[in-house]
Amino acid sequence: MIITRLLGGLGNQMFQYAAGLALAHRRRTVFKLDVSWFREYAEYEEHNRYGLGCFNVTEQFATKEEIDRVRGRPFLRSERWAARAAALLRLPRLAEMHAFGGNWHIQKGLGFYPEFLDLPDGTYIDGMWQSEQFFAGDVAQLLRMQFSVRYPEDPQARELAERIRGGPSAFVHFRRGDYANNPRFSREIGVLGPEYYRCAERLLRESVPAATLYVFSDRIDEAERVLKLEGPHVFVHAPRSWHASHEMHLMSLCDHAIVSNSTFAWWGAWLNPRKDRLVIAPEPWLAGRPEESAGVVPAGWKRLPA
């Protein structure tokens, strides 16, 4: 069994799911999710809720007993005595409940490291795993299938999807929200300014001059005030009936992409497997940890100074 710890917003959860599924796929074993963080930190952020139910993923949730067995935990003296007594009395189920050890693997830094691929069956993984190298290979196609939207879109979303498919198209993701309002996030992640988007549009139009840019944002009114786009463009005002996964799906339909330093935008770009897709991403990805976040942007994407 492989258990992955989920935390954060939807984009972060997708990275954690992807790494865990890839590891379980390699070990040909069961894959389960630990969602206890959302009970422990329910007040952390409004958007930080378990969100993968909107996709066609395999939802198997680990029980507390399974988490304790795979991850391991400190034991009370009485539990150590119970384990010894169960072993002596040949009561395997009771002995398993009080098993020692466990394999709790916490991510080393932010970048990819090959040792992850060698983790054995019976591992609890705890990290962000923000690099496609953690789930590269055969599982990538499976992930794109599982990250398809489970629930039907409303008529407005379907109409926009048809316009996007008519192309040529590109999405622009403008991220504000907690990046601007949370001082720690603003310092460690960084807020992209208008100049990044101006340069990104010029670069994209060198290759696709007629592309219509579809702007998605958690603060779309602010995006309309700040972004001064030169060519054809549409600011997407998502109604309340839309789920975040519907916006991500629409982003994935676009031929090309200008992403913010947001995992939500990252997945909007990655989910489209088109080989000639131009994806422009900020460099560095994280303002406060530029060296450590170098592996977040896939090799085939175009980097532009943030």
Order of alpha helices (4+ residues) and beta strands (2+ residues): beta-alpha-beta-alpha-alpha-alpha-alpha-beta-beta-alpha-alpha-beta-alpha-alpha-alpha-beta-alpha-beta-alpha-beta-alpha-beta-beta
